[in-house]
C-alpha cells in the first residue's frame, strides 16, 4: 500500500522528499531504512525522468528547462546514499 502512494507522487514531490533524506544523511548518521527509502525514491525519480524524456543526448545545456536542471543531480544523490549504505555495512 505504501509503494502505491509513492508512485502517485509527482516528480517534484519525489525529488524533494529524496533530497531531504539526502540532506539529513549528509549531516548525521541516520537510520539505514531511511537511506534505503531515499535510494528507492531516487530510483523512481530516474524512472520518471526517463519516461518524461527530460534530457536527451542531442540537447545542449541551453535546451534544458531551468526548472528541470535540478534533476541532473539525481544520479549524484543516489550514489551518495548508496555509499552511505555500503559504509554502514562495513
C-alpha positions, 0 to 999 in steps of 0.5 A: 500500500505504501509503494502505491502512494509513492508512485502517485507522487509527482516528480517534484514531490519525489525529488524533494522528499529524496533530497531531504533524506539526502540532506539529513544523511549528509549531516548525521548518521541516520537510520539505514531504512531511511537511506534505503527509502531515499535510494528507492525514491531516487530510483523512481525519480530516474524512472520518471525522468526517463519516461518524461524524456527530460534530457536527451543526448542531442540537447545542449545545456541551453535546451534544458528547462531551468526548472528541470536542471535540478534533476541532473543531480539525481544520479549524484544523490543516489550514489551518495546514499548508496555509499552511505549504505555500503559504509554502514555495512562495513 
